[in-house]
Amino acid sequence: MSVYRVTEVIGTSPTGWEDAAKVAIAAASRTLRDLRVAEVVEQDVTISESGEIESFRTKLRLSFKYEVPLGAPEWEGEKAKAHA
C-alpha cells in the first residue's frame, strides 16, 4: 500500500509553456523524491506594458510518494501488516 502527496508548483520561461513545466519539475526534483506524476493545471502568460509576452507560466500539480518520518508513530494499517 502506498500513499502519495500532492503539491502545486509554478514554473516560468521566456520561451514557452513546455519549458516552464520543465523548470518547475527540475526545481521540485531537487527537494522532492519519487516524483510520480505532473498534471498541468493552468497555463498563462505575463504581458509587458508594451503588450509583448514577458513570460510563459505553467502551474503543475505534482504527486510524489509520501515517506513517514523516522520515529513517527505507526498507523493502524502498518501495525496489522507487520503482525500478519
C-alpha positions as CSV (number, residue, x, y, z in Angstrom):
1,M,0.0,0.0,0.0
2,S,1.4,3.4,-0.9
3,V,0.4,7.0,-0.1
4,Y,1.2,9.9,-2.3
5,R,1.3,13.6,-1.5
6,V,0.3,16.4,-3.9
7,T,1.7,19.9,-4.2
8,E,1.4,22.6,-6.8
9,V,4.3,24.5,-8.3
10,I,4.5,27.2,-11.0
11,G,7.4,27.4,-13.5
12,T,8.2,30.3,-15.7
13,S,10.0,30.6,-19.0
14,P,10.6,33.3,-21.6
15,T,10.3,30.7,-24.4
16,G,7.2,28.6,-23.8
17,W,4.8,26.6,-21.6
18,E,6.7,23.3,-22.0
19,D,10.0,24.9,-20.9
20,A,8.1,26.5,-17.9
21,A,6.9,23.0,-16.9
22,K,10.5,21.6,-17.2
23,V,11.8,24.4,-15.0
24,A,9.1,23.7,-12.3
25,I,9.8,19.9,-12.4
26,A,13.6,20.4,-12.2
27,A,13.3,22.7,-9.3
28,A,10.9,20.4,-7.4
29,S,13.1,17.4,-8.0
30,R,15.9,19.0,-6.0
31,T,13.9,18.7,-2.8
32,L,11.2,16.1,-3.5
33,R,12.0,12.4,-4.0
34,D,10.0,9.8,-6.0
35,L,8.1,12.3,-8.2
36,R,5.4,10.3,-10.0
37,V,3.0,12.5,-12.0
38,A,2.9,16.1,-13.2
39,E,-0.5,17.3,-14.1
40,V,-0.8,20.6,-16.0
41,V,-3.4,22.6,-14.0
42,E,-3.2,26.0,-15.7
43,Q,-1.2,27.9,-18.3
44,D,-0.9,31.7,-18.7
45,V,1.4,34.4,-19.8
46,T,2.6,37.7,-18.3
47,I,2.4,40.7,-20.6
48,S,4.6,43.8,-20.6
49,E,3.4,47.3,-20.7
50,S,4.0,47.4,-24.5
51,G,1.8,44.3,-25.0
52,E,4.6,41.8,-25.6
53,I,4.7,38.4,-23.8
54,E,7.2,38.6,-21.0
55,S,7.0,35.0,-19.8
56,F,5.0,31.8,-20.1
57,R,3.8,30.3,-16.8
58,T,2.7,26.7,-16.2
59,K,1.1,25.6,-13.0
60,L,1.6,21.9,-12.2
61,R,0.1,19.6,-9.7
62,L,2.9,17.2,-8.7
63,S,2.5,13.9,-6.9
64,F,5.3,12.1,-5.0
65,K,5.5,9.2,-2.7
66,Y,4.8,10.1,0.9
67,E,7.5,9.0,3.3
68,V,6.8,8.5,7.0
69,P,9.4,10.4,9.1
70,L,11.8,8.3,11.2
71,G,10.4,7.9,14.7
72,A,6.8,8.7,13.7
73,P,4.1,6.5,15.2
74,E,2.8,3.7,13.1
75,W,-0.7,3.9,11.7
76,E,-3.2,1.1,12.2
77,G,-2.7,-0.4,8.7
78,E,1.1,-0.8,9.2
79,K,0.6,-2.4,12.6
80,A,-1.8,-5.0,11.2
81,K,0.5,-5.7,8.3
82,A,3.6,-6.1,10.5
83,H,1.8,-8.6,12.7
84,A,0.3,-10.7,10.0
